Amino acid sequence: MEQAEFNTTQVINEACYQLVKAGYSMRDVHAGLVNVIDAMGFNHPEQLSAEPLTLSVKVDMTYLNRRMKQRAKLAMDIHHAMDE
């Protein structure tokens, strides 16, 4: 593996790790990667370009934040119920 390929792999691994830490399932991350790969044409080698590829990913955390608030409230409710 060339250094550039290794560096790219490390960046992808770190991005995936951060998404999992943020609450996304491995299935969600995998589906997202498949969509990116399909969009870039890696499944069709004749469409590949020799130009460097730059990816920018924005993650909408609205749903995750809402879920975390619900789980925090549930945890507090359980904690208070156990104290009674």
C-alpha atoms as an extended CHARMM CRD file, in Angstrom:
* protein
*
        84  EXT
         1         1  MET       CA              0.0000000000        0.0000000000        0.0000000000  PROA      1               0.0000000000
         2         2  GLU       CA              1.3980000000        3.3910000000       -0.9700000000  PROA      2               0.0000000000
         3         3  GLN       CA              1.6570000000        6.1530000000        1.6470000000  PROA      3               0.0000000000
         4         4  ALA       CA             -1.1020000000        8.2440000000        0.0340000000  PROA      4               0.0000000000
         5         5  GLU       CA             -3.4370000000        5.2460000000        0.0110000000  PROA      5               0.0000000000
         6         6  PHE       CA             -2.5820000000        4.4980000000        3.6500000000  PROA      6               0.0000000000
         7         7  ASN       CA             -3.2440000000        8.1180000000        4.6510000000  PROA      7               0.0000000000
         8         8  THR       CA             -6.5920000000        8.1010000000        2.8660000000  PROA      8               0.0000000000
         9         9  THR       CA             -7.5550000000        4.8550000000        4.5830000000  PROA      9               0.0000000000
        10        10  GLN       CA             -6.6560000000        6.3520000000        7.9630000000  PROA      10              0.0000000000
        11        11  VAL       CA             -8.8230000000        9.4240000000        7.3120000000  PROA      11              0.0000000000
        12        12  ILE       CA            -11.7710000000        7.2390000000        6.2960000000  PROA      12              0.0000000000
        13        13  ASN       CA            -11.2960000000        5.0280000000        9.3670000000  PROA      13              0.0000000000
        14        14  GLU       CA            -11.2270000000        8.0480000000       11.6700000000  PROA      14              0.0000000000
        15        15  ALA       CA            -14.3500000000        9.5460000000       10.0550000000  PROA      15              0.0000000000
        16        16  CYS       CA            -16.2070000000        6.2400000000       10.4520000000  PROA      16              0.0000000000
        17        17  TYR       CA            -15.0520000000        5.9280000000       14.0580000000  PROA      17              0.0000000000
        18        18  GLN       CA            -16.3150000000        9.4340000000       14.8380000000  PROA      18              0.0000000000
        19        19  LEU       CA            -19.6930000000        8.6230000000       13.2690000000  PROA      19              0.0000000000
        20        20  VAL       CA            -20.0040000000        5.4680000000       15.3780000000  PROA      20              0.0000000000
        21        21  LYS       CA            -19.0210000000        7.4510000000       18.4860000000  PROA      21              0.0000000000
        22        22  ALA       CA            -21.7250000000        9.9610000000       17.5540000000  PROA      22              0.0000000000
        23        23  GLY       CA            -24.3320000000        7.1990000000       17.6580000000  PROA      23              0.0000000000
        24        24  TYR       CA            -24.5940000000        5.9660000000       14.0980000000  PROA      24              0.0000000000
        25        25  SER       CA            -24.7630000000        2.2110000000       13.6450000000  PROA      25              0.0000000000
        26        26  MET       CA            -22.1740000000        0.3220000000       11.6450000000  PROA      26              0.0000000000
        27        27  ARG       CA            -24.9730000000       -0.4620000000        9.1900000000  PROA      27              0.0000000000
        28        28  ASP       CA            -25.6320000000        3.2880000000        8.7060000000  PROA      28              0.0000000000
        29        29  VAL       CA            -21.9280000000        3.9980000000        8.2080000000  PROA      29              0.0000000000
        30        30  HSD       CA            -21.5860000000        1.0960000000        5.7510000000  PROA      30              0.0000000000
        31        31  ALA       CA            -24.6250000000        2.2610000000        3.7700000000  PROA      31              0.0000000000
        32        32  GLY       CA            -23.1730000000        5.7680000000        3.6050000000  PROA      32              0.0000000000
        33        33  LEU       CA            -19.8190000000        4.4800000000        2.3820000000  PROA      33              0.0000000000
        34        34  VAL       CA            -21.5340000000        2.3680000000       -0.2800000000  PROA      34              0.0000000000
        35        35  ASN       CA            -23.4360000000        5.4490000000       -1.4750000000  PROA      35              0.0000000000
        36        36  VAL       CA            -20.2260000000        7.4860000000       -1.6570000000  PROA      36              0.0000000000
        37        37  ILE       CA            -18.3830000000        4.7260000000       -3.5210000000  PROA      37              0.0000000000
        38        38  ASP       CA            -21.2620000000        4.3440000000       -5.9710000000  PROA      38              0.0000000000
        39        39  ALA       CA            -21.4300000000        8.1090000000       -6.5190000000  PROA      39              0.0000000000
        40        40  MET       CA            -17.6860000000        8.2780000000       -7.2030000000  PROA      40              0.0000000000
        41        41  GLY       CA            -17.9170000000        5.5660000000       -9.8280000000  PROA      41              0.0000000000
        42        42  PHE       CA            -15.6640000000        2.9800000000       -8.2030000000  PROA      42              0.0000000000
        43        43  ASN       CA            -18.0900000000        0.2960000000       -9.3280000000  PROA      43              0.0000000000
        44        44  HSD       CA            -17.4790000000        1.4870000000      -12.8920000000  PROA      44              0.0000000000
        45        45  PRO       CA            -13.6910000000        1.7270000000      -13.3920000000  PROA      45              0.0000000000
        46        46  GLU       CA            -14.0600000000        3.3210000000      -16.8150000000  PROA      46              0.0000000000
        47        47  GLN       CA            -15.4820000000        6.4020000000      -15.0690000000  PROA      47              0.0000000000
        48        48  LEU       CA            -12.5730000000        6.8390000000      -12.6590000000  PROA      48              0.0000000000
        49        49  SER       CA            -10.4120000000        9.9140000000      -12.8490000000  PROA      49              0.0000000000
        50        50  ALA       CA             -6.7520000000       10.2920000000      -11.9510000000  PROA      50              0.0000000000
        51        51  GLU       CA             -7.5830000000       13.6050000000      -10.2410000000  PROA      51              0.0000000000
        52        52  PRO       CA             -7.1910000000       13.7410000000       -6.4310000000  PROA      52              0.0000000000
        53        53  LEU       CA            -10.4310000000       13.2370000000       -4.5510000000  PROA      53              0.0000000000
        54        54  THR       CA            -11.5420000000       15.5110000000       -1.7280000000  PROA      54              0.0000000000
        55        55  LEU       CA            -14.4970000000       14.5920000000        0.4550000000  PROA      55              0.0000000000
        56        56  SER       CA            -16.3730000000       16.8870000000        2.7940000000  PROA      56              0.0000000000
        57        57  VAL       CA            -18.9840000000       15.3310000000        5.0440000000  PROA      57              0.0000000000
        58        58  LYS       CA            -21.6030000000       17.2510000000        6.9900000000  PROA      58              0.0000000000
        59        59  VAL       CA            -23.5570000000       15.2930000000        9.5790000000  PROA      59              0.0000000000
        60        60  ASP       CA            -26.9580000000       16.5330000000       10.7340000000  PROA      60              0.0000000000
        61        61  MET       CA            -26.9170000000       15.8680000000       14.4680000000  PROA      61              0.0000000000
        62        62  THR       CA            -30.5350000000       16.9740000000       15.0690000000  PROA      62              0.0000000000
        63        63  TYR       CA            -31.9460000000       13.4480000000       15.2590000000  PROA      63              0.0000000000
        64        64  LEU       CA            -29.0500000000       12.1830000000       17.3780000000  PROA      64              0.0000000000
        65        65  ASN       CA            -29.3050000000       15.1050000000       19.8090000000  PROA      65              0.0000000000
        66        66  ARG       CA            -33.0410000000       14.5020000000       20.2150000000  PROA      66              0.0000000000
        67        67  ARG       CA            -32.4360000000       10.8000000000       20.8910000000  PROA      67              0.0000000000
        68        68  MET       CA            -29.7070000000       11.5680000000       23.4130000000  PROA      68              0.0000000000
        69        69  LYS       CA            -32.0070000000       13.9530000000       25.3010000000  PROA      69              0.0000000000
        70        70  GLN       CA            -34.7320000000       11.2880000000       25.3740000000  PROA      70              0.0000000000
        71        71  ARG       CA            -32.2760000000        8.6700000000       26.6870000000  PROA      71              0.0000000000
        72        72  ALA       CA            -30.8820000000       11.0630000000       29.2960000000  PROA      72              0.0000000000
        73        73  LYS       CA            -34.4180000000       11.7870000000       30.5210000000  PROA      73              0.0000000000
        74        74  LEU       CA            -35.1890000000        8.0730000000       30.6370000000  PROA      74              0.0000000000
        75        75  ALA       CA            -31.9970000000        7.4070000000       32.5970000000  PROA      75              0.0000000000
        76        76  MET       CA            -32.9040000000       10.1620000000       35.0880000000  PROA      76              0.0000000000
        77        77  ASP       CA            -36.4430000000        8.7850000000       35.4460000000  PROA      77              0.0000000000
        78        78  ILE       CA            -35.0860000000        5.2960000000       36.0810000000  PROA      78              0.0000000000
        79        79  HSD       CA            -32.5730000000        6.6620000000       38.5890000000  PROA      79              0.0000000000
        80        80  HSD       CA            -35.2960000000        8.5550000000       40.4810000000  PROA      80              0.0000000000
        81        81  ALA       CA            -37.6090000000        5.5410000000       40.4070000000  PROA      81              0.0000000000
        82        82  MET       CA            -34.8660000000        3.3580000000       41.9080000000  PROA      82              0.0000000000
        83        83  ASP       CA            -34.2620000000        5.9150000000       44.6760000000  PROA      83              0.0000000000
        84        84  GLU       CA            -37.8860000000        5.7140000000       45.7900000000  PROA      84              0.0000000000
